[in-house]
Amino acid sequence: MTSAVAGFDRRLITPMVLGSILNPVNSSMLAVALIPIGIAFGAPPAETAWLVSGLYLATATGQPVVGKLVDRYGARRLHLLGSAMVGVAGLLGALAPSLGVLILARVLLGLGTCAGYPAAMYLIRSEARRTGIDSPGSVLTLLSVSAQTIVVIGPTLGGLLIGAGGWRTVFAINIPIALATFVLGFICLPRNRPTPSTASFDLPGIGLFAGTLTALMLFLSCCRCRWSRSGCPRPPGGAPGSARSCWSAQWHRSPPPP
């Protein structure tokens, strides 16, 4: 264990941890901001729920793709790109004039934050190859504990930020965190060249996966409509088609219980 710790480049640990906590901190902080955001934009919970769904859909779709990109182009490039996207998303969310723009910022956050963990795993494997010994288990433990801890303190942190500067600070806090992650990644992460890959991306599969997840979420939302007069959760502005028509059909067929 001692030789493994000595062989592992300790400069990588801080940018790895910062990159891997970007997703859980943004997932947990928003929980206490949904009501203030709904009040600010006059949006019901059915619409603000897309702030949560948008990030999770983007993450679920993007993480497998980013993992492939990390193998092809290396951890450093994807780490820096993801950090930059998080910073842009934080600025966009802090200045968002409407709920639709805010949801766009959350989707961008989901795409940017899903680069941190695959990049960290790539760096751990590359260090093991470089040193010829297994990477220390303490590094994996640190990544796991950091992510779990930030999930626990995220709502409290979000409440403190909202109390200090309003709900927009929940998005603005991403700017300094992303900047620190980008600078440390630029300085510390190695410029190694990844192994060339001839495997192509399954773009139709990616599109079908994302579309299926979205359709499944809308379908499950519509299944609850028969128990509520408020209608289905739908994208802000009123999404035409499935959600609205499903609510109408369910409401007329099955009146809600008393």
PyMOL commands that set and color helices and strands:
alter all, ss='L'
color gray80, all
select helices_A, chain A and resi 2-7+10-32+34-41+45-73+75-94+99-113+116-131+137-165+168-172+174-188+203-223+225-227+242-253
alter helices_A, ss='H'
color red, helices_A
deselect
rebuild
show_as cartoon
